[in-house]
Amino acid sequence: MAKAGCRNGRKRPAGEGAEGPAARKRRKVDGGGGGPEEKSSCLSAALFGEDCEISRDQLYELLKYAALGKRHNATQPSWCRISHQSHLAGVVVIVLHEMSQLHFYKFYLQFKHLRKVFRHRFILTPSTNFFASLYGEGANLKPQNTAQGLTSTGSECIQKNSDLQCDPIIRKYGIKPQGLTSYILTLEEQRKNGYPIKGSPGCKGYIYTECDQQRTDSSPLFGLDCEMCLTAKGNEVTRVSLVDAQGQCLLNELVKPESRVMNYLTRFSGVTKKMLLPVKTRLSDIQTRLKEMLPHDAVLVGHSLNADLQALEMIHPSVIDTSLLFARNEGRRFKLKFLAKAVLGKEIQCEQKLGHDPAEDARAALELAQFFIEQGPAKVAELNLEMLLTTEKLAEDSQNKAALQPQGCRVQKQLNEPPHLSKPCFLDCLQVTGQKPVLLGRQGLDSSGLCQSNPSTSNKQILQRALEDVPLSTFSIIQFSLGPEYIASHLPALFEQVRSKLTDMLTIYAGPFEEGFCLHSVKKEFGRCGPIQSLTVVTEPYKPYVCIQYEVLEAAQLAVESLNGAEVAGSCIKVQRPVTAAMLDCDDLIKELELDVENEGVIYVAGLKKSLTEMDLQEEFSQLKDLEILFLPKDLQSGKHRNCCFLKFQESQTAADALKVINGWTVKGSKLRSRNALASGHLWRWIWQMNHSNGKQGHILYEKMEQLSDSEQDLRKKVKKLDHHIKKLYRSLQNNTLCVVLFPGVNSRHGAQPGLGLMAVKGDGGRSAH
């Protein structure tokens, strides 16, 4: 994913940290507050592709910053941005108990308010103890005990300062925050840690970047990471990635080694022999490009960057090495994967992926350096990374041991265990600062953070109480439920229903064709609409038809719209979707998806050659006005780009103008087709996963399907009423209130389904990708 013109970078907006939500709310109640009009808070996020899956730690990070802000040492979330946090009127979290992303899209047409108001959406990883992960560990929700929460005695503070002084980070950098130049490795540090240095005997023939301009604290940072293979010469580069300070990928290239490859190191690099066969780029080409791309005062950031520069055979005078920046005792170093999770709340180098993604690693190293520079050594030391690492290792050991236990014992133990990284409870801190949180729902919480069910409470009663209490609080968690009789046991049947309908929506039938028609011509023509998953010839009718299943909804819709009645392979054909009872509302569903607020200003473009890179497309589309984001989908198994992309614009009108221009546009000899987006963000990723899940849910009992069918009409009514409750509550909120709606996901013996998060700041009419 590439951002076209990042506008606000990482600097905090002016005015943050002034008057907090509680003080401002009191002022409004008292009738005070003349003067100039207040600034509006704004929520922004780029939730596309892999970036759309958010962990419970990242959700906690958002809520903590929104509730407490900079004044209470909370930090801006790493995955989204709240501008003017101090002007938030409050935070309201609506939790839909035991519901998942599956429920949202099964009853998409019934959730009318949610899809028209909440433009920012993300996939939420399910949790066995959702409330504990939401509040942080050690939640103590009894008012009489909250004063004990986060306050410290004088002796505790002295002990804390004494501990900090012993931290290797404090010993190395001191306590006060400093500019980036303070963290650039000295020449001696570079020599000691094996960096290539100009004039050194072992660096003969190395290319010097000639970035000799004096560095300042405003010098630009660039993240760099390489993947290598083992050749007869030693380690040689096979892939190079460079990202700028906003995280935009400037370079992501495969490189053909000069010497014979002995081991591709695919497990780590993700690079295979097949991938390198068509590559013509050589190391000298990359050296030239890097030299041209880096400004004269550039500072390179990487994790053990010495290995990357040695493999690149390049010398650069100013580097920040995150493996040394986050100092440890006795010369040990933290792994990048651990730091990304512990500091940034990001999962990288996941086991499901084949090898490392150098762009992901470069971006993680860059963000770690930015975090260190912005927060300062004291804040980093307070993270207590050594203890977190020890805790994580103990948790891993425990999981490994549990894997040897019988299945039943293992599941029960996992459900009883707390999350492995302990987090403080910010609700206690809210109460200490006079901001009393409101917690309403069927599932109450005791002082240990465990759920206690009270099924007699209705959603209507919860709503009435919320309408009274929420306006008086700056942080509220409201929980609604459809009732257990509608949730857990129906999950497998519900999954099969949604998966089957999605498959039908991705499928088209085209024909009739003449006997002996050219199948290649048909595949080529329909392939211009988007990536095809399967194509089969249907011979049952009098004349042959073709059944095509696409990977994205837009491709199937584009085929229906543009090729119905067209002449293909010498025949005038009809293009249609399957006709089933479940598909009778398909046209309504397509129309509502197109009008969905998440898809405003987003268009789908197909017909791209697979050889085109993100950089090529950025260049081709650079003339389009107000383009914010270019998202190039990848196959989640192979990592290869598909022959389509999504373009997000600042305004709906500029997107409509671009649509007129792009249709029929030719790029590198390929004629483009485009339409408004239907599933541009998190839904694209989820559809791909659903589309490749056939058979993974096991046998669905016919009786279960029948039971679900019998109760479905009643369930639709309940969902529609639930949507109305949320609409009524949302309308009662003040402007500048952050509202987050959570489908927590399901993780039970009936199956597991990811959750869904929707968020918006009431009154925020702006659209931003950053």
N, C-alpha and C positions, 0 to 999 in steps of 0.2 A: 504494500500500500504506500502511495506517495502523497504527500501534502503539497498542494500547489500554492505556495505563498503563505507560510506560517506567519501570523500577524502578531501574536503576543508572546511567543517564546516561553521562558520560564520565570520572567520577572513578575512580582506581585503587583497588582494594581494599587495605585495610590489610594490612601484612605483606609486600608485594611488595618485592623487592630485598634480602631478607635472605639466608638460606642458599640457595645454588644447587643444582642437581640433582646435580652431581658430588660436592660436599661431603656432601650428604644420603645419597647412595648409598654413599659410603665409610663414613659413620657407621653405616648399617644393616649393612654387611658386618662392621664391627668389633664389632657387638653393642651399640653405645651407643644413647642416645636414650630416656630415660625421659620423665617429665613428661606434659603434656597431649597429647591426640591431635592429630595434624597436620591442618591444613585440607586440604580436597580441592580440586583444580583443577577448573575447570568451563569447558566450551566452549559458546558460544552464538552464534547467527547467525540472521538473518531472510532466508532465501534464497528469495524469491518473485519471480515475474515477471522484470523486467529486472535485479533485484538478484541473480539466481541465476547470472549469467554472470561468471566470475572470470578475470581476465587472469593471465598468468604472473608479472607484476610483483606482483600482489596475493598470489599464492601464495608467492612469495619473501618478501614482507613478513610473512606468517603464520609461515613456517618460521624466519625470522631471529629474530622476537620469541620464539617458543616455545623456540628453542635457546639464545639469549643473554640475553633478558630485559632489564629496565630497567638492570641494573647495567652492562651493556656498551653502553649508549646505543641499544639497539633500541627501537622504539616499538610500542605496541599497534596491531594491524592496523586498518585503517579499515573493513573489511567484516564482521568478526566480532570476538569478544571472548574472551580467555582470562582468567578470573578466577584469582587466586593462581598466576600463572605460576611464581613461585619455588618452588612446591611440586610442580611437574612432576617425575616420576621419570625422564623421558626423552622423546625424540621418535623415532618409527619411521615411515619413509616406505616404503610398498610400491608399487613401480612395475610395472605390467603392460605389458610392452614391446609397442609397436605395436598396442595395443588401444584402443578408443574407446567412447563412450557407446552406439554401435550394437551393440557386442559384449555390453555389459552387459544390454541389453534383449532382444537376440536369445536370450541364454541366462539370462534372468531367473530362471527356475525352478531352474536349476542353481546359481546364485549364492546359495544358501540362507543361508549365514552372513553374507555382506555385507549383504543386505537386512534381516536381523534385528538387526544390531548397530549399523550406522552410520546415525544419524538425520540427520546434516547432509550435504547433497549439493549439488554445484554443477556447472554446465557449465564446462568448461575449454577455453579457446581453444588450438587445436593450435599447435605450434612446430616449426620445422625443426631446431632444435638444443635439444631439450628439456632435456638435462642441464645445458647451460650456463645456461639460464634458471632452472633449479631451484637451482643452486649459487650463481649470481652469476658475474660475469665474472672472469677471471684466476684460476680455480681452480687451485691448486697442491697436488696431493694426495700428493706424495711426502713421507713423514715427515721425511726429512733436510733438506728445504727449507722446511718450514712455518714455522720461526722467522723467516724473512724476510718472512712474510705481511703482518701489520698492525702490526708494531712500528715505532717511530719513533726516530730519534736526536735528541739535544738540538738540533742546528742545524735539523733538519727542523721541530721543534715551534716554534722561534723564527720560522722562515719562515712557518709556518702562522698563528701569531698575528699576524704583520705583515700577511699577506694579509687576515686577518679585519678588522683595523683599517681597511683601505681600502674594505671593503665598504659600499655605501650604506645597507644595513640597520643595520649596527653604528654607522655615523656618525650615523644618525638616532635610534636607540633605545638604544645602548649594548649591552653584552654580557649583562648579567644579565636573567633573566626578570622580567617585571613583570605586574601585574594588568591586567584589561581596560580599566580607566579610563585607563591610560597610552596606549592606542591609539585612544581616541576623538578624532575631529577637533576641533581648537579652532575657535572662531568665525572666526578669521582664515583658517584652512585651509579652512573651508567656503566663505567668501566668495571666496577665491582660486580655488577649484575649481568654482565655479558652482552651489553648493547654494542652495536657496531659504531665505532668512533672514527671520525675523519683523521686520516694519517696513520691509523693503526695498521700493523703488518698484516693482520688477518682480513683486512677490508679492502685489499687491492682489487680494483675493478668495480667496487660498489658505486652506486649512483647516489650523488648528494642532492638533496631536495632544493638546496640553495635558499632555504627559508631563513635568512639571516637577519631579518628585521627584529629590532628589540621587542621582547614580549612585555605586555602590560596586563593588568587584570581584566582588560576588555578584549584581549586577543581571542580569536575564534577557536573553539574546541572541535575536534573531529575524532570520531570513534573509528578504530581500524581493527580488523580481525582477518586472519587467513586460515585456510585449511590446507594441510600438506599431505603428500604421499611420500613413500620411501622409494628412492631410486638408487641406481648405482652410484650416483654422486652424493647421496645423503637425503636430507629433507628438501623437497621441492614444492613450491606453491601449486595448488590445483584450483583454489578459489580465493577471491579477494573481495572484501566488502568495506566500504567507507560510508559513514553516516555523518551528517552535519549536526550542529548543536540543537536543532529542533527534532532530531531523530529521523530526518528524511534520508533515504538511501540514495547516495550519489553514485555509487559504484557497486556492482554485484556481478562479478565476472568469473567464468571458468577459465582456467589457464592450462595450456598443454605443456607438460614438463619437457625439458630438453633431453634428459637422459631416459634410459629404459626403466619403466616402472616395475619395481619388485613387489611392492605391497601398496594397494590403494588406500589402506587404512579406512575402509568404508564405514566401519563401525563408529569411528569418530568424525570422519570428514563428510560422510554422506555421499561422497563422490565415487562413481563406478567407472569401469572401463568403457561401458557403453555411452555414458554421459560425455566422456572426453573425446570419443571418436570423431565427431564433426567439428570439434573446437580448433580454431586456427590461431587464437590469441596466444601470444608467447609472453614470457616474463618481461622482455624488453618493451613490449607494448604497454603493459601495466605500469612499468616504471615511468614511461613517458607520460601516461595519462595522470598518474598521481602527482608527478612533478608539475604538470600544467594546472591541476585542480586545486592544489594547496596554495593559499595566500602566503605571502612572505613572513607573516607573523603567526602562522598556524601552530597550534599545540595538538599533538597527537595523543589520544587516550586509548589504552588497551589493557588487557589483563595478561601479564607476562609478555609485554609487547616486544621484548628483546627477541623472542623466537620468531615473531612475525617479520620484524625488520631484517633479521638474519636471512630468513627464507626469501624475502623480497630483494635481498642484496642492495638495501638502501640505507642511507644515513640521514637521520633527522635530528636536529640539535635539541628540540624541546618536546619532552614527553612526560605524561603522567601515567604511571603504572599502578592500576588499582590493586594489584596483588601486593604491592609495597605500601600503597596509600593506607589501606586498612591493616595497619601494622599488628603483628602478633609477637609474642615472646619467642626467643631462641631461633629467630629467622624463619619460623614456619609461615605458611601462607594459607589464607582462606581460598576455597575454590569459587570460581565465578558463579556457578549454579547456586551455591549456598548464599552468597552475598546478595544475589538478585532476589532470592526469596525472603531472606531475613530483613533486608534494608528496603527493598523496593516493593515487596509483596508480589513479585513476578515469578512465574514458573518458566524456566528455560531448559534447554537440553533435555526435553522430555523423552522418556524411554520409548514412547510410541513412535517417535520420529526416527528416521534412518539418519544417524549422524547429527552433528551440530549444524546449526544455521549461522554462518558467520555474520550476517547482517543483524540477527537477533543478539548474538554475543557482543558485537561492536556497540549496538545500541544500549545494551545492559551496562557495559563498562562505562560508556559515556554518561549514562544517567547516575551511576554510582559516584562518579567524579563530581557531577553537578550537585548531587545531594550532599556530598562531603563539603564542597566549597560553600554552598548556601547555608547549611546547618552549622558547620563548624565542628572542630574535634570533640568538644564536650558533649554535644548531642549524639555524635556517633559513638562515643565511649559509653554513654548511658544506655545504648542498645544492648550492651553486655553480650556481644557476639559470641564470646567463648562459651558462656553459659547456654546460649541458644543452640550452639553447635553440639554441645554435650547432650542437651535435652533431645535434640533431633536424632543423634546417634543411639541414645537409649530407646527412643521410640522405634527406630528401625530394628534394633536388636529384638525388641519386644514383639514386633510384627513378624520377624523371621521365626521366632520361637512359636508364635501363635499359628503360623502356617503349618506347623507340624502337628497341631492339635486336631481332633475331630471337627468336622464342619460346624455342627451345632454349637459346640463350646466356643469356637472361634467367633461366630457371629454375635453370640451373647456378650462376649468379652469386649468386642469392638464397640457395641452399643453402649456399654457402661464406661468406656474410657473417654477422658476429656481430650480435646485437640492437643497436638503435640507441642505447639508453640504458644505459651501462655501470654495472654494480653491483659492489660489492666482494664477495669470496667470504667468507662467514661460516664456512665449514669450516676455513679457515686459522686464524681467530680461535678456534675451538673447540679446535684442537690447541695453540695458544699458551697457552690457559687450562687445559691438562691434560685436556681432554675429547676423547679420541681417537675420531673418527667411524669407523663400520663401513660399508664399501661392498661389497656382494655382488651378483653377478649374472652372466649370460652376457655382457652388454655392459660390459666393464671400461672404465676411464677412464685416459688417460695424463695427463701433467702439463699439457697444453694444454686439457684438458677435452673432447677428442674421443673418441668411442666406438670401442672395439676389440672385435670380436666373438670369442667363445670358445664356439662352438656345442656343444662336447663336454660342457659342464657341464649337468647335468640339474637340473630344479626340485627334485627330492628332495635332491640334494647341496647345493644352495643353502639349502634349509630346514634340513638337519642342521647346516650351518655357522652359520646364523643363530641356531638354538636355543642354540648354544654361545657365540657372540660378542655377540649383542644385549644380554643381561643385564649385560654388563660395560661397555657404552657408553651414553652419554647421547644420542647422535644416530646413527641408523642409516638407511641407504638399501638396501633389499632389492629386487632386480629379478627377477621371474619372467617366463616367456615361453611361449607355446603353440608357438612355432617358426615360422619364416618361411613354411613350406609351407602354413600355415593362415590366413595373414593377408592380405597385400597383394593378390594377384591375385583373391581372392574378394570383395573389398570391394564392387564394383558389384552383384554378385548378392546379397550379404548385405543391402545397402541395399534392394534391390527386394523381398526377402522380408519384411523388417521393415516397410517402408512399406505393402506390400500387406496384411499382417496388421493393422496399425493401422487402415487404411482399413476393413477388414471389422469390426473391433471398434467403430468409430465409426458403423457403418451398421446400421439396423434396417429390416425390412419389416413393414408393417401392413396388415391387410385381413382378409377381403374387404369391399369397400364396394359399395353399390348403384350402378347406372348413374346418372350425373348428380348424384353426391354433391357436397357443398359442400367444395371443396378448402381454402377459406379457414378453415373450421371445424377441419379436420384440422391445418392449419399452426399455428393458434392454440393448439390443445390440446397438440400435441407441442412447440410452442415454449416451453411452460411448464416443460419439463424442462431446457431450456438452449439455447444458441445453435445455430441450424441453418446448416450450410454450403450444403446443396443439398436440394431436394425434387423428386422426379419421380414421375409416375404410370406404373405398370407395367400395360400392357394385354394382355400375352400370356395370362394366365390367363382362365378363364371369366368371373370378376368382377374388377374393377380392384383393384390393391393400390397402396400408396404406398411408395416407397423414400426414406428420410430419412438423410442423412449429417450427423452432429453435429460440432461443433468440439472437444468435450471428452468423455472417456470416461464421466464421471459422468452426463452427459445421456443417452447411449445406454442405460446401465444403468438409470437411473431410468425411462426410457420402457418398458423391458422389464418392470421390476418393478411399475410403477404402472398401466400402460395395457393390459397383456395381459389380455384378457377383459372390458375395459371397453366401454361404448357410446360411440362417437364418430361424429359426423355421421350418426346414425340407424342405425348398424350395430354389432353386437357383434363386435369384432375380435380377432384374434390378433396379437401383436407378437413378433417373433423376429429374431435376427441371421442373416446368411448362413450356410449350412451348407457348409463346405469342409473339406478334410483339415487345413489349417493351423488351423482354428477348433475342432477337436475338444477342445483343452485350454483353450478360452476361459474356461469356468467356473472351472477351477483357477487360471488366471492372474488373473481378477478377484478371487477369494478371497484369493490371496496379496498382491495389490496393496493390498487393504483392510487386511490384517494387517501390511503393511510398516511398519517402525518410523518411517519418515519421515512416515507419515500418521496416527500416533497423535495423538489429540486434535484432529484436523482434520475439519471437516464441509463439505459442498458445499451451497450454497443456490441454487435457481433460481426463476424466475418474477418477477424484479425488473424494474421498469420502467426503461427505458434513460435516462429523465430524472433518475433518482435519482443524487445525487452521493455521494462517499465520506463527506462530512460528514453527509448525510441518513442513510446507513446506520449510521454510528457512533452517531448519536442513537437510531435505531430499536433497535439491538442492545445499547445501553448497559446494559440491565437484565439481560443474560445474565451469569451469574457466571463470573469468572476468564477472560474473553475477553482474549487477548493481541494477536492480529493479525487485521485484516480486510484481505483481498487481493481487489481488484476487477480481474479480468483485462481487458486491452485487446486489441483487434485490433492486431497488430504492424505492419500496413500503414497503417490509417486513424487509429489511436490512440484509437478510440472504445471506450467501455466496453461489455462484453457484458451480457446479462441474467442474470448469475450472479455469485456471489462465493464465497470460501473463508473460513471462520472457524477460527482456531486457538486452542485453549484450553490452560490450564496442565496439566490432567489429562484423561485419557481419560474418566473418569466424568462430569466437568462437560460434556464434549462430548456424551456420550450423553444427559445430562439436557437439554441445549440442543436436541438433535435431536428429542426428544419434544415440546418446546414449539413449535419452529419449523414442523414439519409442519402445514400447514393455517393457519398464521399469515397474516394479511392486512396488507400494508404498502402504504399509499397506493392502496387499492383493488385490489391485486394479491395473489392467493393464492399462498403460497410452497410449494415442494416441496424436500425436502432428503434427504440420505443421507450415509453416511461417504465421505470423500474417497478417490480412487484415484490421482490424479495432481495433487497440489496445488502442489508446488514446481517444481523445474527441469523435471520431466517434462512439465508443462503446456506450457511454452514450446517444448520440443523437439517435442512432438506437433503443435503448431500449424505449426512449420516443416516437419516431415515431411509434414503434411497438405496443404501448399501447394507441394510440391516435385515434383509429378507431371510427368514428362517432362524433368526437369532433369538426370537422370543419363545421358541418352542411351540408345542401344539396348543392352539386356542380351542377350548371346549365349546362346542356348538351351544350348549346350555348357557354358558356365560354370555355369548353373543346375543342370545335371545333375551336373557335377563336385562342386559344393557339396553337393548332395543325397546323393551317394555317400559323402562324407567326414563328413557331419553327425553320424552316430551316434558315430563315433570322436571327433569334436570335442566332443560333449556330455560324453563320459567324461573327456576331458582337462580341460574347464572345471570339472566336478564335483570332480576331484582337486585342481585349483588352488584352488578354494574351500576344500577341506579343509586344504590346506597353510596358507592364510591363517588359518583357524580355529585350527589347532594353534599357529602363531606368536603369534597374538593372545592365546591362553590362557596362553602362557608369560610374557607381559609383566606387570610389576608394575602394581598399581593406580596411578592418576594418571599413566599414560603416554599421551601424545598419539599416536594412530595415524592416519595419513593414507594412504588407498589411492587411487592415481592410475591412471586409464585415460588416457594422455597425449593421445590423439587421433591421427589419421592424416593425414599431408599428403604424398602421393606422387603419382606419375604415374597411379596407379589411381583417384585421387580424394582428397577431403579430408572428414574427419568430425571434429566436435568431441569433446573428451575429457570425462571425468567424474571428479569428485573426491568421495570419501566420507571423512568424518572423525568421530572420537569420542575422548573421553578415557576410558580404561578405568576403570570404577568410578563414572563420573558418571551417576547415575540421574536427575538433575534435568532438567527441561525448561524452557528459557527462550528467549524470542524475541529477546533483546537481545544 
